[in-house]
Amino acid sequence: MSTTASSASAPQPVPAPPPGCPINAEFLPPNMRKHVDPAAPPPLRMMAAKALVPLAPADMLGALFMLTFDPDAGVRETASKTAAALQDRFSAGLRDEHVAAPVLGFFLKLLRAKDVYAEMLVLNPTTPDEAVADVARDCSAKIAEIIGQNQLRVLRHEDIVRNLCSNPNASPALIDNVCDFAVRSGLVVADVPQVQAARVRVFGPQAAPPEPGPTAEEILKEFQDVVATDKPEEEEGAAPMEEAKKLSLTQRIMKMSIAQKIKLATLGNKEARSFLIRDTNKLVCTAVIRSPRITDGEVLSCAANKAVNEEVLRIIYSSREFTKNYKIKMALLKNPKLPMSVGMKFLGTLRENDLKDLSRDKNVPSALQSIAKKMIDKKNEPKKEEK
């Protein structure tokens, strides 16, 4: 009996994805994974391919994407048709930052001609830069404006500038603004005439552009034992970097252009990110916190840092993924930069003991302390009446 009970309560294994599919079914509720399992009967998979199973919008997008890799040609074709004619009731999933990047990239390519959907996907920070760059080549003027306004993407992926400049629908004013910003930020796109024209506008016809400084690739090579890869030994307890090397790395990073710092924030490891998160430029800090390689420990440090850039803090407290970590949530509550409305929402999710501790903690902003005390008093009121 005990064996049966334990096997019943054991977590079900995630079925293997179809060949070539870059994601698995882990994002789906366990009882729904059969609808994308290549080993399941085709009728079950066909139900999902027709969007006939009860799934949340984000989950349906992932399921349809997986089914476009299905071994059954009929299921593949049906899933592709359903995705291309996406029902409005599933469109909210296009905004969801927790949908896997390959899924969002797939739907942007598929729905690029429908501005209402393309806008959601271009604004979603999880959508891959490569997919946005591809759309930038021929999207509508409206979508081109939205793409051009995302300064982080523009500096992170130079093909966005290159493709916007070749887009016949993009206004000359937009292209000039994007190119001027790219040039001022140190982005070098030598093969684009509009960027070269921007160099003349920004620096003058005779003036030489400022020294570009080291590139991300040069820093990675020069300090490869320090910033090249994320290693397990870099976790808490690792030996600190040598002071001389630390100073040298700091000096080299300070000479980098904004564009190259953003690239290093994306390609580098924890050590590189620890330098760049302190950068005075908001785009550089944002590139760090949005790095797909950032760890919970790094996010926790940022959440607890009272001097952290406010945009970085906003990204942390707005992320369901980050705030699922209880320690990160507690650190945010002790940060005086946390907006009161967000703090009040988090207080309602705390364990009673932690709520009591916060109500007495001098590191917690006084207004939140006061609310925490009232919440404790309210919880204790029935007990007092009983006595």
N, C-alpha and C positions, 0 to 999 in steps of 0.2 A: 504494500500500500504506500509506504513512504517513497519507494522508488518511483511509483506512478505519479505521486504528488509532486515530487521534485522535478521529474521530467516535464510535467505539465506547466510548472512555473518557470522552467528554464527559458531564457530568451531564444526566440526562433532565429536561426541563421538567416542572414540576408542572402537571397538568391543571387547567383552569378549573373552579371549583366550580359546582354547579347554581345556577340563578338564585335569589337570596334567601338562600343559605346563607352565614353569617358566617365560616366557616373554609374553608381549602383542604386538599388532601390531603398537605401537606408533612410531617405527622406520621407518615405511613405509610411503610413500606419501599418503595423505588421499584418493586419487582416486584409490589407489592400495590395500587398506586394505580389500576390499571385497573378494580378492583372498585368504585370510586366515581366513575369518570370518566363523565360523561353521554354522551361520545362513544363509549364502549366498548359492545360488544354487550349487550343487556339480560340474557341468561343469566349473564354474568359478574357483573353488579351484583346479580342475584337471589341468586346464591350467597352474597354477603356479607350481603344482607338476611335470609337464613335462618341467618346465623352459621355457614356451612359452610366458610369459608376460615380457614387457620391464622394467627390474629392474637393478639397479646398482649391481655390484658383491656383495658388503656387504649386500645389501637388499635381494638379492636372497638367500644368505646363511641363513639369519634369517627366510625368508618365508619357505624355505624347512624344516628347523628345526621345525617350528610351525606345518607344515602340517604332520609331522610324529606323531603328537598327534591327528590328525583329527578324528572325529567320524566315517567317512566313511572308511572302510577297504581298498577299492580300492585306495583312495587318499593317505592313509598312506603308502601303499606298493609302489606306484608310486613315492612318494616323497623320500622314503628311497632309491629306486633304482637310482633315479636321483642324489641324494646326493653322493651315493657310486661311481657313475661313473661321478663325477664332471667334467664339461667341463672346458677347460683351460681358457675360457673367463671370468669365475667367480672366478678363483684362486686368483686374486688380493685381494679379500675380506678376504682371510685367513691371510693377513698381516695387515689388518685394526684393529687398537687398539680400535676402537669405536664399533666393533661388540660385542654383549653381550657375557659375559664369558661362559654361558652354551652352546651357539651356537658353540663357538670355541672348547670347550671340546668335544662336540658331534662329530665334524668333525675330531678332532685329533684321537679319538677312531676309527672312520670309515676309515680314510685314513692313518693310522699309517704305513702301509706297503709300501706306496708310498713316498719315501724319499723327492722328490721335494716338496710335500705338507706338509709332516711332519716337514720339516725344517722351512717352513714359520710359521707354527703353534707353534712350540717350541720356535721360536724367538719372537713371538708376546707376549708382556708382559701381555696382558689381558687374555691369555689362562690360565685356572686354574692350579695351582701347582699340584692338585690331578691328573689331566689328564696327565700332563707331567710325574709325578711319575709312573703312570700306564704304560706308554709307555717305560719308562726307563728300565723296566724289560726284554724286548726282542727286542728292536729296533736295527737297524743296527749300525755298529761301527761308521759310520759318524754321525748319530743322537745322539749316546751316547756321542761323543766328544762335540757336541754343547750343550747338556744338562749339561755335566760336567763343561763346561766353564762358565755357568751362576751361578756365585757365590751367588747372592742374592737368587735365587730359592733353591740352595743347602742348604743354612742356614735356609731358611724360612720353608722348608718342608723336614723333615728328611727321609721320605720314598723315596725321590729321591736318597739319598746316599745308602739306604738299597737295593733298586731295581737295581741300577747301579752295585752294588757289586755282584748281582746274575745274571747279564746279561752275557751270554756266549760270546757275540759279543764284549763286552767292553774290551779294551786292558788292560793288567796288569799295564802299565804305567799310563793310565788314572785313574784307580781305586786308585792307590797309591797317585797320585796327589790330587784327590778329597778328599780322606780320610785324608791326611796330612793337607790339608787346613781346613777341617771340625774340626779336633782335635785342631789345633792352634786357631780356632775361638770359641772354647768352646762348640761345638756340641757334645752331648753325645748320642751315638747309641750303647749301651752296648751289644746288641745281634748280632752284626756283627763282625766276626773275623778279617776282613780287617781293621776295625776301631781300634780294639784293637792292631793289629800289628802296626798301624800308631802311636798309643800312645807310644809304645816302641821306634819307630824310632825317634819321636819328642822329647820325654822327657827322653829317656834312659831306660834301663831295671830296674834300681834301683830307679831312680828319681821319686818322687811322682809328679803327675800333679798339676798345680797351682790350688788354690782355685777356684771352679767354680763360686762363687758369687751367688747372688739371681737369681731365675728364674722369668720369666715373670708372671707366675701364682702366685708366692709369692708376687711380687710387687702389682699385682692387688688385692690380698686379703688384704695385709698390708695397702694399701692406697685406699681401695675400694671407699671411699667417694670422692676421688680426680681423680683417673685415670681409674675407672672401666667402666664407660659408658659415652657416649656423651649425654649431657642434654641441653635443650634449654637455660637454664640460663647461660651456659658457653659462650654464644655469647657475642659480645661486650657489655660492660656495667656491666658484672658480677663482683662480689666482688673478689678482688685478694686473692690468697691463703695465708694463714698465713705464716709468714716468717720462723718460726721454722719448720713447716711441709715442706715448700719448700726446705729448706736446707737439711732436712732429706731425702727427696725424691731424691734430686740431688746426695747426697752421696751414696745412695743405687744404683742408676742407674749407677754411675761411677764404681761400683764394678761388674756390670753385664758383662758377656761375650758378644762378638759381636753377637753370635747366639741368645742369650736371648734378647738383645736389639732389634734385628730385629723382634723377636716374639712380644715384647711389642709394637713396632711401628705398628704392624698389629692388635693386640688385644686391645690396649689401646685407650684412648680418646684424645681429643684436648690437655689436660694438659700434658699427657705423650708425645705426639708428639712434643709439644713446647720445651721440654727438648732434645729430641732425634734429632731434626732437626739441632741442634747445635753441634752434635757429630763430632769428627774429622775423623771418619771412613766413607768413601764414601758410603759403602753398607748400613750403618745404616740410613744416610740421604736419600738415594734412597728409602729405605723401607718406610720411612715416607711419601715422596711425592707421592709414588705409592699406599699408603694406600687407599682402596676403601671408607674409612670413612672421608677422608680429606675434609675440607670445602673450599669454595671459599675465605673466609676471611683469612684462613691459607695460601692458595696459594698466595694471594695478599701480605701478609706480607713477604713471601719468595721472591717474585718477586722484592719487594722494598728493600730487605736487601742486601747491598753492600758487606757483608761478607759471603753471602750464598755460599755453595759448588757449583762449576761450573757445576757439573753433575746434581744437582738439578735444576739449572737455565736452563740447556739444555732440561731437561724433560718438564719444564714449557713452554718454548717458542716453543718447537716442538709439543705440544699438541693442536690440534684443539679445544678440549673441554675447556681447560684452557683459550686459547687466544680468545675464543668467548666472554669472559668477558672483556668489554672495559677498566675497571679500571685496570685489570691485565696487559693488553697490555700497558697502559700508564705508569704503574709502571716499567715494563720491559725497556721501552725506557729511563727511568731516571737512570737505573742501568749501571754503567760503564763496567760491565762484559759482557753485551749483545754484541754479535758479530755484527760488522758493517753491514754485509749483511742482517742479520735478522732485524736490526733496520730500514734499508732502506725499506725493504718490509712492515714493520708495518707503517712507515710514510705515505705510500700511501693509507692507510685505515682510516686515521684520519679525523675528522671533521675539517673544516677550522679554526675555533676558537681555537681548541686544537693545531693545527699545529702552529698557531701564538704564542700561549702561550709557546710551546716547544722551538720555535726559540729564545725566550727571557729568558728561564729558565736556570739559572746558574747550576742547578743540572743535566742538560742534557749534556752528553759528547760533547765537542766543535765540533767534526766532524759531529755529527748528527744535532747539532744546525745549522751549516753552510748549510747542505743539506736542512733542514726545511726552512731556510730563502730563499734559491734559489727556492724552490717549491712555496713559497708564492709569490715571485717576478714574477715567471713565470705565476702564476694564475692571477696576477694583470696586466700583460702586455697588454692584449687585452683592458682592461678598460682604460688604459692610452692612447692607440692609439685612442680610440673612442673620448676621451676628446680633 
